[in-house]
Amino acid sequence: MFTASTMYFTANGRVVYAFSRDGAMLGSRWWRQLSPRTQQPVAGVWLMAALSFLIGSPAVFVRQVCWGLHS
């Protein structure tokens, strides 16, 4: 599960970088920056982590969503 989540964040961070590089996203100037040390789109990875948390948090806190996902 941890490995799948890590790959998800990394892959989607690269998608955010690609869209930002082409100017297709809001705030593209900030999202297209690469880390000087690793040359990875760290801001894009954090964006996807935050969005995943926001989208996934109702499944943890709302009982009906939990039952709907597991049934």
MMTF fields as JSON, N, C-alpha, C and O atoms, coordinates in Angstrom:
{
  "mmtfVersion": "1.0.0",
  "mmtfProducer": "UNKNOWN",
  "numBonds": 283,
  "numAtoms": 284,
  "numGroups": 71,
  "numChains": 1,
  "numModels": 1,
  "chainsPerModel": [1],
  "groupsPerChain": [71],
  "chainIdList": ["A"],
  "bondAtomList": [4, 2, 8, 6, 12, 10, 16, 14, 20, 18, 24, 22, 28, 26, 32, 30, 36, 34, 40, 38, 44, 42, 48, 46, 52, 50, 56, 54, 60, 58, 64, 62, 68, 66, 72, 70, 76, 74, 80, 78, 84, 82, 88, 86, 92, 90, 96, 94, 100, 98, 104, 102, 108, 106, 112, 110, 116, 114, 120, 118, 124, 122, 128, 126, 132, 130, 136, 134, 140, 138, 144, 142, 148, 146, 152, 150, 156, 154, 160, 158, 164, 162, 168, 166, 172, 170, 176, 174, 180, 178, 184, 182, 188, 186, 192, 190, 196, 194, 200, 198, 204, 202, 208, 206, 212, 210, 216, 214, 220, 218, 224, 222, 228, 226, 232, 230, 236, 234, 240, 238, 244, 242, 248, 246, 252, 250, 256, 254, 260, 258, 264, 262, 268, 266, 272, 270, 276, 274, 280, 278],
  "bondOrderList": [1, 1, 1, 1, 1, 1, 1, 1, 1, 1, 1, 1, 1, 1, 1, 1, 1, 1, 1, 1, 1, 1, 1, 1, 1, 1, 1, 1, 1, 1, 1, 1, 1, 1, 1, 1, 1, 1, 1, 1, 1, 1, 1, 1, 1, 1, 1, 1, 1, 1, 1, 1, 1, 1, 1, 1, 1, 1, 1, 1, 1, 1, 1, 1, 1, 1, 1, 1, 1, 1],
  "groupList": [{"groupName": "MET", "atomNameList": ["N", "CA", "C", "O"], "elementList": ["N", "C", "C", "O"], "formalChargeList": [0, 0, 0, 0], "bondAtomList": [1, 0, 2, 1, 3, 2], "bondOrderList": [1, 1, 2], "singleLetterCode": "M", "chemCompType": "L-PEPTIDE LINKING"}, {"groupName": "PHE", "atomNameList": ["N", "CA", "C", "O"], "elementList": ["N", "C", "C", "O"], "formalChargeList": [0, 0, 0, 0], "bondAtomList": [1, 0, 2, 1, 3, 2], "bondOrderList": [1, 1, 2], "singleLetterCode": "F", "chemCompType": "L-PEPTIDE LINKING"}, {"groupName": "THR", "atomNameList": ["N", "CA", "C", "O"], "elementList": ["N", "C", "C", "O"], "formalChargeList": [0, 0, 0, 0], "bondAtomList": [1, 0, 2, 1, 3, 2], "bondOrderList": [1, 1, 2], "singleLetterCode": "T", "chemCompType": "L-PEPTIDE LINKING"}, {"groupName": "ALA", "atomNameList": ["N", "CA", "C", "O"], "elementList": ["N", "C", "C", "O"], "formalChargeList": [0, 0, 0, 0], "bondAtomList": [1, 0, 2, 1, 3, 2], "bondOrderList": [1, 1, 2], "singleLetterCode": "A", "chemCompType": "L-PEPTIDE LINKING"}, {"groupName": "SER", "atomNameList": ["N", "CA", "C", "O"], "elementList": ["N", "C", "C", "O"], "formalChargeList": [0, 0, 0, 0], "bondAtomList": [1, 0, 2, 1, 3, 2], "bondOrderList": [1, 1, 2], "singleLetterCode": "S", "chemCompType": "L-PEPTIDE LINKING"}, {"groupName": "TYR", "atomNameList": ["N", "CA", "C", "O"], "elementList": ["N", "C", "C", "O"], "formalChargeList": [0, 0, 0, 0], "bondAtomList": [1, 0, 2, 1, 3, 2], "bondOrderList": [1, 1, 2], "singleLetterCode": "Y", "chemCompType": "L-PEPTIDE LINKING"}, {"groupName": "ASN", "atomNameList": ["N", "CA", "C", "O"], "elementList": ["N", "C", "C", "O"], "formalChargeList": [0, 0, 0, 0], "bondAtomList": [1, 0, 2, 1, 3, 2], "bondOrderList": [1, 1, 2], "singleLetterCode": "N", "chemCompType": "L-PEPTIDE LINKING"}, {"groupName": "GLY", "atomNameList": ["N", "CA", "C", "O"], "elementList": ["N", "C", "C", "O"], "formalChargeList": [0, 0, 0, 0], "bondAtomList": [1, 0, 2, 1, 3, 2], "bondOrderList": [1, 1, 2], "singleLetterCode": "G", "chemCompType": "PEPTIDE LINKING"}, {"groupName": "ARG", "atomNameList": ["N", "CA", "C", "O"], "elementList": ["N", "C", "C", "O"], "formalChargeList": [0, 0, 0, 0], "bondAtomList": [1, 0, 2, 1, 3, 2], "bondOrderList": [1, 1, 2], "singleLetterCode": "R", "chemCompType": "L-PEPTIDE LINKING"}, {"groupName": "VAL", "atomNameList": ["N", "CA", "C", "O"], "elementList": ["N", "C", "C", "O"], "formalChargeList": [0, 0, 0, 0], "bondAtomList": [1, 0, 2, 1, 3, 2], "bondOrderList": [1, 1, 2], "singleLetterCode": "V", "chemCompType": "L-PEPTIDE LINKING"}, {"groupName": "ASP", "atomNameList": ["N", "CA", "C", "O"], "elementList": ["N", "C", "C", "O"], "formalChargeList": [0, 0, 0, 0], "bondAtomList": [1, 0, 2, 1, 3, 2], "bondOrderList": [1, 1, 2], "singleLetterCode": "D", "chemCompType": "L-PEPTIDE LINKING"}, {"groupName": "LEU", "atomNameList": ["N", "CA", "C", "O"], "elementList": ["N", "C", "C", "O"], "formalChargeList": [0, 0, 0, 0], "bondAtomList": [1, 0, 2, 1, 3, 2], "bondOrderList": [1, 1, 2], "singleLetterCode": "L", "chemCompType": "L-PEPTIDE LINKING"}, {"groupName": "TRP", "atomNameList": ["N", "CA", "C", "O"], "elementList": ["N", "C", "C", "O"], "formalChargeList": [0, 0, 0, 0], "bondAtomList": [1, 0, 2, 1, 3, 2], "bondOrderList": [1, 1, 2], "singleLetterCode": "W", "chemCompType": "L-PEPTIDE LINKING"}, {"groupName": "GLN", "atomNameList": ["N", "CA", "C", "O"], "elementList": ["N", "C", "C", "O"], "formalChargeList": [0, 0, 0, 0], "bondAtomList": [1, 0, 2, 1, 3, 2], "bondOrderList": [1, 1, 2], "singleLetterCode": "Q", "chemCompType": "L-PEPTIDE LINKING"}, {"groupName": "PRO", "atomNameList": ["N", "CA", "C", "O"], "elementList": ["N", "C", "C", "O"], "formalChargeList": [0, 0, 0, 0], "bondAtomList": [1, 0, 2, 1, 3, 2], "bondOrderList": [1, 1, 2], "singleLetterCode": "P", "chemCompType": "L-PEPTIDE LINKING"}, {"groupName": "ILE", "atomNameList": ["N", "CA", "C", "O"], "elementList": ["N", "C", "C", "O"], "formalChargeList": [0, 0, 0, 0], "bondAtomList": [1, 0, 2, 1, 3, 2], "bondOrderList": [1, 1, 2], "singleLetterCode": "I", "chemCompType": "L-PEPTIDE LINKING"}, {"groupName": "CYS", "atomNameList": ["N", "CA", "C", "O"], "elementList": ["N", "C", "C", "O"], "formalChargeList": [0, 0, 0, 0], "bondAtomList": [1, 0, 2, 1, 3, 2], "bondOrderList": [1, 1, 2], "singleLetterCode": "C", "chemCompType": "L-PEPTIDE LINKING"}, {"groupName": "HIS", "atomNameList": ["N", "CA", "C", "O"], "elementList": ["N", "C", "C", "O"], "formalChargeList": [0, 0, 0, 0], "bondAtomList": [1, 0, 2, 1, 3, 2], "bondOrderList": [1, 1, 2], "singleLetterCode": "H", "chemCompType": "L-PEPTIDE LINKING"}],
  "groupTypeList": [0, 1, 2, 3, 4, 2, 0, 5, 1, 2, 3, 6, 7, 8, 9, 9, 5, 3, 1, 4, 8, 10, 7, 3, 0, 11, 7, 4, 8, 12, 12, 8, 13, 11, 4, 14, 8, 2, 13, 13, 14, 9, 3, 7, 9, 12, 11, 0, 3, 3, 11, 4, 1, 11, 15, 7, 4, 14, 3, 9, 1, 9, 8, 13, 9, 16, 12, 7, 11, 17, 4],
  "groupIdList": [1, 2, 3, 4, 5, 6, 7, 8, 9, 10, 11, 12, 13, 14, 15, 16, 17, 18, 19, 20, 21, 22, 23, 24, 25, 26, 27, 28, 29, 30, 31, 32, 33, 34, 35, 36, 37, 38, 39, 40, 41, 42, 43, 44, 45, 46, 47, 48, 49, 50, 51, 52, 53, 54, 55, 56, 57, 58, 59, 60, 61, 62, 63, 64, 65, 66, 67, 68, 69, 70, 71],
  "secStructList": [7, 2, 2, 2, 2, 2, 2, 2, 2, 2, 2, 2, 2, 2, 2, 2, 2, 2, 2, 2, 2, 6, 6, 7, 1, 6, 6, 2, 2, 2, 2, 6, 7, 7, 7, 6, 6, 6, 7, 1, 7, 2, 2, 2, 2, 2, 2, 2, 2, 2, 2, 2, 2, 2, 2, 2, 2, 2, 2, 2, 2, 7, 2, 2, 2, 2, 2, 2, 2, 2, 7],
  "xCoordList": [0.821, 0.0, 0.872, 0.6, 1.916, 2.802, 3.502, 3.616, 3.969, 4.667, 3.722, 4.106, 2.491, 1.521, 1.212, 1.089, 1.086, 0.818, 1.986, 1.788, 3.191, 4.379, 4.455, 4.759, 4.186, 4.211, 3.107, 3.304, 1.954, 0.84, 1.212, 1.01, 1.76, 2.127, 3.209, 3.148, 4.192, 5.295, 4.817, 5.167, 4.022, 3.53, 2.631, 2.766, 1.723, 0.842, 1.574, 1.182, 2.626, 3.458, 4.113, 4.257, 4.507, 5.089, 4.046, 4.362, 2.809, 1.725, 1.456, 1.264, 1.442, 1.267, 2.396, 2.159, 3.618, 4.762, 4.596, 4.84, 4.181, 4.037, 2.964, 3.179, 1.813, 0.768, 1.224, 0.931, 1.93, 2.394, 3.453, 3.471, 4.326, 5.372, 4.767, 5.311, 3.626, 2.953, 1.993, 1.373, 1.861, 0.996, -0.473, -1.325, -0.8, -2.187, -2.82, -3.949, -2.111, -2.664, -2.603, -1.742, -3.534, -3.461, -2.242, -1.968, -1.532, -0.335, 0.814, 1.664, 0.851, 1.859, 3.281, 4.206, 3.473, 4.824, 5.379, 6.569, 4.519, 4.983, 5.054, 5.988, 4.07, 4.02, 5.105, 5.465, 5.639, 6.637, 8.067, 8.999, 8.251, 9.6, 10.079, 9.329, 11.353, 11.98, 12.884, 13.408, 13.055, 13.987, 15.406, 15.769, 16.211, 17.575, 18.449, 19.38, 18.165, 19.008, 18.63, 19.508, 17.332, 16.894, 16.338, 16.157, 16.064, 15.449, 14.091, 13.739, 13.339, 12.007, 10.98, 11.296, 9.75, 8.701, 8.088, 6.98, 8.8, 8.376, 7.057, 6.202, 6.876, 5.635, 4.438, 3.361, 4.617, 3.533, 3.179, 2.006, 4.174, 3.921, 3.145, 2.209, 3.526, 2.803, 1.385, 0.465, 1.199, -0.147, -1.018, -2.153, -0.504, -1.288, -1.536, -2.598, -0.577, -0.781, -1.898, -2.739, -1.911, -2.949, -4.32, -5.309, -4.381, -5.663, -6.165, -7.362, -5.276, -5.674, -6.199, -7.171, -5.564, -6.039, -7.426, -8.305, -7.626, -8.924, -10.032, -11.158, -9.705, -10.717, -10.971, -12.105, -9.926, -10.06, -10.503, -10.95, -10.399, -10.742, -12.214, -12.488, -13.178, -14.555, -14.738, -15.601, -13.954, -14.058, -13.646, -14.086, -12.824, -12.383, -13.365, -13.618, -13.913, -14.694, -16.207, -16.931, -16.69, -18.134, -18.476, -17.975, -19.313, -19.619, -20.288, -19.989, -21.175, -21.87, -20.909, -21.066, -19.917, -18.939, -18.119, -17.831, -17.743, -16.979, -17.765, -17.23, -19.037, -19.861, -20.048, -20.075, -20.175, -20.333, -19.096, -19.189, -17.93, -16.681, -16.4, -15.778, -16.834, -16.49, -17.586, -17.395, -18.708, -19.772, -19.806, -20.645],
  "yCoordList": [-1.187, 0.0, 1.26, 2.215, 1.247, 2.405, 2.633, 3.77, 1.553, 1.677, 2.19, 3.027, 1.695, 2.158, 3.643, 4.387, 4.066, 5.483, 6.352, 7.429, 5.896, 6.654, 6.792, 7.871, 5.721, 5.786, 6.693, 7.407, 6.665, 7.52, 8.992, 9.774, 9.365, 10.763, 11.209, 12.313, 10.359, 10.709, 10.847, 11.811, 9.899, 9.948, 11.162, 11.86, 11.417, 12.566, 13.883, 14.896, 13.889, 15.087, 15.432, 16.603, 14.397, 14.623, 15.11, 15.905, 14.645, 15.128, 16.604, 17.396, 16.968, 18.375, 19.203, 20.294, 18.7, 19.409, 19.594, 20.681, 18.533, 18.62, 19.633, 20.439, 19.6, 20.575, 21.99, 22.931, 22.145, 23.474, 24.006, 25.197, 23.137, 23.545, 24.109, 25.039, 23.537, 23.993, 25.15, 25.659, 25.574, 26.688, 26.321, 27.196, 25.048, 24.598, 24.519, 24.045, 24.977, 24.926, 26.295, 27.115, 26.53, 27.752, 27.673, 26.624, 28.746, 28.756, 27.99, 27.471, 27.914, 27.077, 27.538, 26.728, 28.808, 29.286, 28.601, 28.294, 28.363, 27.737, 26.22, 25.605, 25.602, 24.13, 23.549, 22.385, 24.307, 23.751, 23.819, 23.388, 24.341, 24.417, 23.036, 22.236, 22.785, 21.528, 21.752, 22.847, 20.72, 20.782, 20.884, 20.102, 21.815, 21.947, 20.736, 20.435, 20.051, 18.916, 17.636, 16.914, 17.353, 16.087, 16.213, 15.204, 17.437, 17.687, 16.995, 16.5, 16.968, 16.381, 17.469, 18.44, 17.32, 18.317, 18.143, 17.624, 18.571, 18.37, 19.097, 18.552, 20.287, 21.034, 20.288, 20.276, 19.677, 18.9, 17.676, 17.321, 17.03, 15.867, 16.284, 15.594, 17.403, 17.882, 18.309, 18.116, 18.886, 19.243, 18.006, 18.009, 16.948, 15.728, 15.059, 14.473, 15.136, 14.575, 15.32, 14.7, 16.647, 17.447, 17.178, 17.05, 17.093, 16.815, 15.416, 15.223, 14.459, 13.098, 13.063, 12.365, 13.807, 13.872, 14.497, 13.99, 15.598, 16.276, 15.416, 15.412, 14.688, 13.843, 12.588, 12.118, 12.05, 10.807, 10.956, 9.979, 12.134, 12.299, 12.043, 11.563, 12.328, 11.968, 10.464, 10.054, 9.656, 8.206, 7.787, 6.743, 8.564, 8.237, 8.774, 8.122, 9.948, 10.626, 10.477, 10.748, 10.064, 9.938, 8.453, 7.761, 7.985, 6.56, 6.032, 4.917, 6.803, 6.343, 6.156, 5.227, 7.028, 6.894, 5.632, 4.908, 5.368, 4.142, 2.912, 2.011, 2.864, 1.7, 1.576, 0.462, 2.686, 2.644, 2.155, 1.475, 2.502, 2.051, 0.589, -0.073, 0.074, -1.291, -2.296, -3.491, -1.857, -2.822, -3.221, -4.027],
  "zCoordList": [0.0, 0.0, 0.0, -0.727, 0.821, 0.887, -0.453, -0.911, -1.077, -2.364, -3.438, -4.255, -3.445, -4.438, -4.241, -5.213, -2.998, -2.731, -3.157, -3.72, -2.895, -3.289, -4.804, -5.315, -5.516, -6.981, -7.511, -8.494, -6.866, -7.275, -7.149, -8.078, -5.989, -5.776, -6.745, -7.286, -6.961, -7.859, -9.293, -9.974, -9.757, -11.141, -11.356, -12.361, -10.429, -10.586, -10.392, -10.972, -9.591, -9.478, -10.804, -11.154, -11.538, -12.867, -13.862, -14.748, -13.73, -14.592, -14.306, -15.228, -13.027, -12.653, -13.242, -13.76, -13.17, -13.739, -15.246, -15.77, -15.942, -17.398, -17.791, -18.696, -17.119, -17.423, -17.079, -17.816, -15.98, -15.571, -16.52, -16.833, -16.972, -17.905, -19.181, -19.776, -19.603, -20.814, -20.551, -21.484, -19.29, -18.946, -18.884, -19.043, -18.656, -18.677, -17.287, -17.154, -16.25, -14.893, -14.252, -14.575, -13.336, -12.549, -11.635, -11.052, -11.513, -10.679, -11.28, -10.557, -12.594, -13.254, -12.978, -13.021, -12.698, -12.403, -11.156, -11.09, -10.173, -8.939, -9.053, -8.537, -9.728, -9.8, -10.686, -10.511, -11.625, -12.533, -11.992, -12.671, -10.807, -10.243, -9.817, -9.258, -10.099, -9.714, -8.515, -8.31, -7.742, -6.618, -7.175, -8.054, -6.695, -7.237, -6.921, -7.669, -5.84, -5.455, -6.206, -6.677, -6.319, -6.906, -8.316, -8.997, -8.767, -10.073, -10.208, -11.279, -9.114, -9.086, -8.788, -8.102, -9.295, -9.038, -7.649, -7.517, -6.63, -5.249, -4.966, -4.268, -5.482, -5.248, -5.839, -5.244, -6.988, -7.602, -6.786, -6.676, -6.215, -5.369, -4.12, -3.716, -3.509, -2.326, -2.678, -1.883, -3.86, -4.304, -4.401, -3.925, -5.011, -5.156, -3.812, -3.603, -2.904, -1.56, -0.837, -0.185, -0.95, -0.296, -0.907, -0.186, -2.223, -2.869, -2.518, -2.308, -2.453, -2.077, -0.655, -0.366, 0.228, 1.606, 1.67, 2.367, 0.946, 0.968, 0.377, 0.874, -0.687, -1.317, -0.484, -0.398, 0.124, 0.872, 2.305, 2.905, 2.877, 4.296, 4.62, 5.72, 3.747, 4.092, 4.309, 5.086, 3.644, 3.819, 5.221, 5.702, 5.879, 7.228, 8.267, 9.281, 8.021, 9.039, 8.904, 9.862, 7.776, 7.573, 7.453, 6.567, 8.333, 8.414, 7.14, 6.712, 6.534, 5.337, 4.179, 3.386, 4.072, 2.994, 3.202, 2.249, 4.454, 4.771, 4.378, 3.731, 4.763, 4.428, 2.927, 2.403, 2.228, 0.782, 0.062, -0.96, 0.599, -0.032, 0.228, -0.603, 1.341, 1.727, 1.421, 1.649, 0.921, 0.641, -0.823, -1.224]
}
